[in-house]
């Protein structure tokens, strides 16, 4: 579906990272969404060779807060978008798959991927404007700040993923 309706920039996230705001900003100057992106690509596990020049991976400091944001809105369907095939939902599998997703998007071989920590986007507003030609005005601070009680048994796994997230640049391309 990507080849039938090409996009300029592939924006991906694990959800709960306010990537829709980034998509809306980028859509002012670039083609970012199509049916494939909306149905699966926005949270897909891995980048694909679809003939684009660059991607964006949005994330936040704390995976637990991002998962909470989705749990609070009953957005566990984002888990389905993340997976290659239909998989029975579990929080543990969700966390494991997101960890793999981070690895895949931070080592993409098809196109450069700009990593954007949306919790720190304000500090990188000039870089964002230089890179994409768009201002980030109107970007709101995170509303979700506490982790959902359902995540308590998975704190260790979440912390492991958070250590991986902490190694990503707040805004930039990981050089290989």
Beta strands, then each sheet from edge to edge (+ up, - down):
strand 1: 9-13
strand 2: 54-59
strand 3: 112-117
strand 4: 171-173
sheet 1: 1+ 2+ 3+ 4-
end
